[in-house]
C-alpha cells in the first residue's frame, strides 16, 4: 500500500486511529464495519449522485481564470465549489453522511461548525430528509457568522452556542462529542471535515473525492490530459483539500500545495498553523499534529477565518506533510485578505476567507508558462463580507 493511504486501523502513516470513550465504542465500531460497504453500494451511489446532480448542481465548473493566469504565468483553473447549493463543498459530505445515517437507522443528527458552512449544509440535508438537527457552534463564531446562523435556524436546525474555551470550532466539536456520548444509540454525528476517529477521516475524504473525480474529467476536455501539474487548496480540518487531491495522491506527476491559517504569524501565539507548529497528540478521537503546550494542553488557535480556526489538521494531511507529498504554506491574515480582493477585482469572484488562504499561495510559487494549475475555491464569500469591509483599508490595490 502507498505510504500516504489509510490502513485497516485508520492510520495514515503514524497519524489517525480511533481514540474514543468506552461509551462510543460500539457506535463507532458499528459505523466502521458498515460505512464503506454502504457508501460503495449501488443503492447508495445511485441516490447520492442523483442528489449531487439535481439538488447540489454538480458537476461544479472548472473555470479558466484568464487574467490571473497572465499575472502568475501559468494556466490557472478554479474549481468552483462556491457555486454548489449552500455555497461550499460541505454539501457533498453532508448529503453522503445523512444518506448513510438513514440507511443505518439513525433518527437524530448532530454536527459541529466553525464558519457555518458545514452547519448550513447539515441543516439543509436534515430539512430535505425530515430529520431533527442540532448544530454546535462556538459563541464567537455565532457572532461573526450571524448570517449562517440565521440560515441554519430558518432551515429548522437548533443552533447551540458554545461558551467554553475560545468559543470557536474546537469547543463546538468538544460539545458535539459530549452530546454523542449521551445519545449514542439514535444519534448520527455528521462530522464536517477529515477529523475525528476512524472511519470519519477516510469516509469524509471519499465523499468529497467527487471534486477530484470531476477535475480529472474536466481537464481531459479542456487540456487534453486528465491531470494538472499543481493542485492547490486551503487546509483546516482538511475536507476540501482531501476532496481536491484524493484521486491524485499516488500520481507523482501532480504537485500538492496546501495553505493553512497562519493568523498573525506562525511565530506568534495568534496562529492556527498546526502543520508547522503542532506536535503529535490526540484530539477529538484521532492522533494528529496538535498545537499544544509542553505538558500537552491544547493551545487556543487563531485565524481571521472561522473555518480554519482549529488547533489541528486531519491525519491524512499530517501524513502528506510529514512524508513530503504535500508542500504546506502558512498564510497570514493579511495575505489571505489581499488574495481575496485580488480574485474579486481580477475575475469577479468573491471567495470565502478559507479559500483565500489557497489563493494567497499563488504569489509564493514560480510556475512555468505551460503549467496547468487547479485551485479549489472551496466556498463563496457572502458570509465574510463584513470582515472584508472591516479590513478593506489594509488592501494594497496598486499590487492587484
VENHUNOR-V16971 format. One record per helix or strand of 2 or more residues. SS is the DSSP state (hx for helix, st for strand). FROM is the first residue (numbers start at 0). TO is the last residue. If there is no record, write none. Layout:
ss=SS from=FROM to=TO
ss=SS from=FROM to=TO
This chain:
ss=st from=10 to=11
ss=st from=14 to=15
ss=hx from=21 to=38
ss=hx from=41 to=55
ss=st from=61 to=63
ss=hx from=65 to=71
ss=st from=74 to=79
ss=hx from=80 to=82
ss=hx from=89 to=102
ss=st from=107 to=112
ss=hx from=116 to=128
ss=st from=131 to=137
ss=hx from=138 to=143
ss=hx from=145 to=153
ss=st from=157 to=161
ss=hx from=168 to=181
ss=st from=186 to=189
ss=hx from=199 to=207
ss=hx from=209 to=222
ss=st from=229 to=233
ss=hx from=238 to=247
ss=st from=254 to=262
ss=hx from=273 to=276
ss=st from=278 to=282
ss=st from=285 to=289
ss=hx from=305 to=307
ss=hx from=314 to=322
ss=st from=325 to=331
ss=hx from=332 to=346
ss=hx from=352 to=358
ss=hx from=361 to=363
ss=st from=371 to=376
ss=st from=378 to=379
ss=hx from=381 to=389
ss=hx from=391 to=393
ss=hx from=396 to=398
